[in-house]
Amino acid sequence: MHAVPESTEDVAWDLVRAAAELAESLDDEARSHTFAFRDGRLLAVNTSAIDAVLVWCPDRGWTSAIGPGDPRGQVLDLYLPLCSATRRRPIAIGHLGQSLDGFIATESGDSQFVTGHANVVHMHWLRGLCDAIVVGAGTVAADDPQLTTRHVPGPDPLRVIFDPSRRLSPRFRVFSDGAAPTLYVCLEEHVAGGETQVGDAPVIGVPGDGPGGAPAALLRVLRDRGCARVFVEGGGVTVSAFLEAGLLDRLHLAVAPVIIGGGRPAIRLQPPAQLRDCLRPSYRVFRMGGDVLFDCDLRSTAEPEPARSRISRVL
């Protein structure tokens, strides 16, 4: 019986996972390294090696060494910024899938699924690369999600349910299914004396005041637990809160070719008075099936008149 060959995406994903796993051990070194990918492992090679695929730079993290025609290149381009994160240089990434008119769900809360299957797989890849995944109470109440890495090979992240006002009951499966470690985070005034659990999940109270408010306090909790890569998956209220507080390093915004007409909005921030004061991050554009993904670098500002660039197809 012949083995089924791996697809290009599968091979690229194996390479991406290997890069993410190796980053921490390379972070303390002050020199660059070149790697080939052999037998499922990244091996240090000479810079002139014909099968070199990645380069680790102390000040930048991972960069691709493969040629422009390599089909693995588009996957590497999208995920290497995340793979480069370490405890010393952590990253927080947000993701939302929205309609053409800017909604992530209907008025009733139906959101499965605004975007197509390729973007769902993308979210699972992000889960598999990150140490922790954060979702808000609204997402849990509407979808009762599992928040595990099921569509791609990879570890399940720490599941973090962010419910500042404490409106969720323990009936949702993330609190009792045992599928992955889970934290329940709310404002500290909502934690009863001596209380330690909600279902099987430890409950953690965070302050709501101070710079960045509760989102910043939550991020400190996760950093103290060694989470270098934090994925804020949704929903719109939660992603907007982290964005408003300046806590996201990148934002993946997937736009689907559907018009809802009204419903639950994606990003909502305190608006500036003038358009020139709006946030204009640098970005790259990728095709994901029928959707278009904007990969926004929130630590970098776009040029006033960005050069025309082609749209890459990832999935």
Stockholm file with secondary structure:
# STOCKHOLM 1.0

chainA/1-315         MHAVPESTEDVAWDLVRAAAELAESLDDEARSHTFAFRDGRLLAVNTSAIDAVLVWCPDRGWTSAIGPGDPRGQVLDLYLPLCSATRRRPIAIGHLGQSLDGFIATESGDSQFVTGHANVVHMHWLRGLCDAIVVGAGTVAADDPQLTTRHVPGPDPLRVIFDPSRRLSPRFRVFSDGAAPTLYVCLEEHVAGGETQVGDAPVIGVPGDGPGGAPAALLRVLRDRGCARVFVEGGGVTVSAFLEAGLLDRLHLAVAPVIIGGGRPAIRLQPPAQLRDCLRPSYRVFRMGGDVLFDCDLRSTAEPEPARSRISRVL
#=GR chainA/1-315 SS CCCCCCCHHHHHHHHHHHHHHHHHHHTTCCSCEEEEEETTEEEEECTTCTTEEEEEETTTEEEECSCTTCTTHHHHHHHHHHHTCCSSSCEEEEEEEECTTSEEECTTCCCTTSSCHHHHHHHHHHHHHCSEEEEEHHHHHHHCCCCCCCSSSSCCCEEEEECTTCCCCTTSGGGTSCSSCEEEEEEGGGSCTTCCEETTEEEEEECSCSTTHHHHHHHHHHHHTTCCEEEEEECHHHHHHHHHTTCCSEEEEEECSCCCSSSEESCCCCCCSSGGGSCCEEEEEEEETTEEEEEEEEEEECCSSCCCCCCEECC
#=GC SS_cons         CCCCCCCHHHHHHHHHHHHHHHHHHHTTCCSCEEEEEETTEEEEECTTCTTEEEEEETTTEEEECSCTTCTTHHHHHHHHHHHTCCSSSCEEEEEEEECTTSEEECTTCCCTTSSCHHHHHHHHHHHHHCSEEEEEHHHHHHHCCCCCCCSSSSCCCEEEEECTTCCCCTTSGGGTSCSSCEEEEEEGGGSCTTCCEETTEEEEEECSCSTTHHHHHHHHHHHHTTCCEEEEEECHHHHHHHHHTTCCSEEEEEECSCCCSSSEESCCCCCCSSGGGSCCEEEEEEEETTEEEEEEEEEEECCSSCCCCCCEECC
//
